[in-house]
Amino acid sequence: MIQNDLFLRAHRGDSIERYPVWLMRQAGRILPEYRAVRSKLSGFKELVETPAFATEVTVQPVDLLDVDAAIIFSDILVVPEAMGLPYQMIEQKGPWFENTIRSQEQFALLDDHIDVQDRLWYVFEALKQTKTALNGRVPLIGFAGAPWTILCYMVEGKGSKTFSESRKLLYTQPALAHRLLQRITDVTIDYLKGQLAAGADALQLFDSWAGILGHDQYVEFGLHYIEQICQALPNTLLTVFSKGAVASLPEIGELSCTTIGLDWNMSVPLARSLVLENKTLQGNLDPCVLYGSTDLIENETKKMLKSFKSQRHIVNLGHGVYPDIDPEKVKVFINTVKNYEISNFDNA
């Protein structure tokens, strides 16, 4: 039994007394307590791969920020690593893969028919330990990267401003791109099913690089595989966050998921007009608002809240909270949402 189930009710479209609020990247560098845990370890990957530490930092924002949901501390790149493509996380630079997948010969080197439970045991164990540590206070969210975003890292081997190698693959070797996307999709489905079995109450797919594709390409190489994941997880509370894919909102709104995540460039009223009424929206305050004064944060948050016009909304930022934002500013945002007067709440 979950004591604060606002997040779950909003997902389902049930009646809520206020909007639930949580933040992408809430378990992270904005918290001194997180940095204290990191200082004990060799690096980011040790934190991800050690269930006790991952549990500790997952619970921190529930204790310190009073958010309405926890999201397991992990990384989207555990999936390609499980597939046989290990990566390093380099401080100040980000992920780096020694090997990439740019040819059929390189694709053939990936491990096939892997045991996800064995290779990603540490994520499932962290979920179990976190579920125990939360003791029913708030729901626990599991997550994975969407296939297109995972492909980008496997092809580029690192972050990129253009992801030109990944986009080139779609034009020069589309069959290989589809084979790789299908392999990623199959592993991701097994991974997310494992997260549910380990205690996740809801799931989120992060398609961080959705916006670099044009509409038709995103439908073919992005949404086609996301829909496979959605259909493989029926009766699951699932959010799809396709950053930057404004042109594809009508198609995103037709996915077999419960909630659509919006980035800060997406108009909430426009999104609501394009997305089916039986979908919940999540988002979408610009993270940079949290650099502003207390008054500015309160005013911008209330402006966003007034734009919702529906109970079917979960409050979040339009992307992950930036690491140099003051946690006290984050609390202003959260408290503004929680104190939003019920008289202003539109039940339409």
Secondary structure, DSSP 8 states (H G I E B T S, - for coil): --S--HHHHHHHT---SS--B--TT-SSTT-HHHHHHHTTSS-HHHHHH-HHHHHHHHHHHHHHT--S-EE----TTHHHHHTT--EEEETTTEEEESS---SHHHHTTS--S--HHHHTHHHHHHHHHHHHHHTTSS-EEEEEE-HHHHHHHHHHSB--SS-HHHHHHHHH-HHHHHHHHHHHHHHHHHHHHHHHHHT-SEEEEEETTGGGS-HHHHIIIIIHHHHHHHHHSTT--EEEEETT-GGGHHHHTTSSSSEEE--TTS-HHHHHHHS-TTSEEEEEE-GGGGGS-HHHHHHHHHHHHHT--SS-EEEEESS---TTS-HHHHHHHHHHHHT--GGG----
